[in-house]
C-alpha cells in the first residue's frame, strides 16, 4: 500500500473518536478510506517504528491502523 490508495478496514477495529459516535465504541470494520501517509521516519529522516503507521482518511477524520487491518479496494 502507498499514499493515495483506496482501502477498506478488513478487521474489527474499535475507535472512540469517530465524530458521529463521540466517546462511544464504533467498529470501523468495512469502512472505506484513502491512505494519507505511512509513517516511517521522524523529522530529520531518522527511522521510526510507529505502533500504528498507516494514516487513513475517512471524510475529514483520520485514523491510524496496522497494515494487516487494511485491504486494497
C-alpha positions as YAML, in Angstrom:
chain: A
units: angstrom
residues:
- id: 1
  name: UNK
  ca: [0.00, 0.00, 0.00]
- id: 2
  name: UNK
  ca: [1.05, 3.54, -0.63]
- id: 3
  name: UNK
  ca: [-0.40, 7.03, -0.14]
- id: 4
  name: UNK
  ca: [-3.42, 7.64, -2.36]
- id: 5
  name: UNK
  ca: [-4.62, 4.01, -2.35]
- id: 6
  name: UNK
  ca: [-8.29, 3.32, -1.53]
- id: 7
  name: UNK
  ca: [-8.54, 0.83, 1.34]
- id: 8
  name: UNK
  ca: [-11.17, -0.99, 3.39]
- id: 9
  name: UNK
  ca: [-10.88, -1.96, 7.05]
- id: 10
  name: UNK
  ca: [-10.93, -5.77, 6.99]
- id: 11
  name: UNK
  ca: [-10.85, -6.48, 10.73]
- id: 12
  name: UNK
  ca: [-12.91, -5.35, 13.68]
- id: 13
  name: UNK
  ca: [-11.21, -2.17, 14.96]
- id: 14
  name: UNK
  ca: [-13.00, -0.26, 17.73]
- id: 15
  name: UNK
  ca: [-12.45, 3.52, 17.88]
- id: 16
  name: UNK
  ca: [-13.79, 6.04, 20.40]
- id: 17
  name: UNK
  ca: [-13.06, 9.23, 18.47]
- id: 18
  name: UNK
  ca: [-15.43, 8.88, 15.48]
- id: 19
  name: UNK
  ca: [-17.13, 12.29, 15.04]
- id: 20
  name: UNK
  ca: [-20.67, 10.84, 14.81]
- id: 21
  name: UNK
  ca: [-20.18, 8.47, 17.76]
- id: 22
  name: UNK
  ca: [-18.18, 10.63, 20.16]
- id: 23
  name: UNK
  ca: [-16.91, 8.72, 23.23]
- id: 24
  name: UNK
  ca: [-18.88, 5.60, 22.27]
- id: 25
  name: UNK
  ca: [-17.33, 2.47, 20.76]
- id: 26
  name: UNK
  ca: [-17.62, 2.37, 16.96]
- id: 27
  name: UNK
  ca: [-16.47, -0.59, 14.85]
- id: 28
  name: UNK
  ca: [-14.59, 0.55, 11.72]
- id: 29
  name: UNK
  ca: [-14.93, -2.89, 10.02]
- id: 30
  name: UNK
  ca: [-15.96, -2.41, 6.37]
- id: 31
  name: UNK
  ca: [-15.34, 1.36, 6.26]
- id: 32
  name: UNK
  ca: [-13.52, 2.66, 3.19]
- id: 33
  name: UNK
  ca: [-11.00, 5.48, 3.06]
- id: 34
  name: UNK
  ca: [-7.77, 6.69, 1.47]
- id: 35
  name: UNK
  ca: [-4.22, 6.13, 2.72]
- id: 36
  name: UNK
  ca: [-2.90, 9.60, 3.54]
- id: 37
  name: UNK
  ca: [0.60, 8.64, 4.70]
- id: 38
  name: UNK
  ca: [2.72, 5.81, 6.02]
- id: 39
  name: UNK
  ca: [4.82, 6.87, 8.99]
- id: 40
  name: UNK
  ca: [8.36, 5.50, 8.59]
- id: 41
  name: UNK
  ca: [10.70, 8.35, 9.51]
- id: 42
  name: UNK
  ca: [10.98, 11.09, 12.13]
- id: 43
  name: UNK
  ca: [11.75, 14.78, 11.47]
- id: 44
  name: UNK
  ca: [15.28, 14.50, 10.12]
- id: 45
  name: UNK
  ca: [14.98, 11.17, 8.33]
- id: 46
  name: UNK
  ca: [15.67, 9.04, 11.39]
- id: 47
  name: UNK
  ca: [13.95, 5.63, 11.16]
- id: 48
  name: UNK
  ca: [10.81, 5.38, 13.25]
- id: 49
  name: UNK
  ca: [8.85, 2.26, 14.12]
- id: 50
  name: UNK
  ca: [5.37, 3.67, 14.64]
- id: 51
  name: UNK
  ca: [2.91, 1.47, 16.51]
- id: 52
  name: UNK
  ca: [0.12, 2.28, 14.00]
- id: 53
  name: UNK
  ca: [1.94, 3.52, 10.87]
- id: 54
  name: UNK
  ca: [-0.94, 3.67, 8.33]
- id: 55
  name: UNK
  ca: [-2.81, 7.00, 8.40]
- id: 56
  name: UNK
  ca: [-6.18, 6.62, 6.63]
- id: 57
  name: UNK
  ca: [-8.62, 9.44, 5.91]
- id: 58
  name: UNK
  ca: [-12.37, 8.86, 6.13]
- id: 59
  name: UNK
  ca: [-14.02, 12.10, 5.01]
- id: 60
  name: UNK
  ca: [-12.39, 14.70, 7.26]
- id: 61
  name: UNK
  ca: [-11.39, 12.26, 10.00]
- id: 62
  name: UNK
  ca: [-8.02, 10.49, 10.18]
- id: 63
  name: UNK
  ca: [-7.33, 7.22, 11.96]
- id: 64
  name: UNK
  ca: [-4.15, 5.16, 12.39]
- id: 65
  name: UNK
  ca: [-4.04, 1.44, 11.55]
- id: 66
  name: UNK
  ca: [-1.68, -1.54, 11.22]
- id: 67
  name: UNK
  ca: [-1.15, -2.63, 7.61]
- id: 68
  name: UNK
  ca: [-2.74, -6.04, 8.33]
- id: 69
  name: UNK
  ca: [-6.02, -4.36, 9.34]
- id: 70
  name: UNK
  ca: [-6.50, -2.93, 5.84]
- id: 71
  name: UNK
  ca: [-7.08, -4.28, 2.33]
- id: 72
  name: UNK
  ca: [-7.00, -2.56, -1.06]
- id: 73
  name: UNK
  ca: [-10.37, -1.75, -2.65]
...
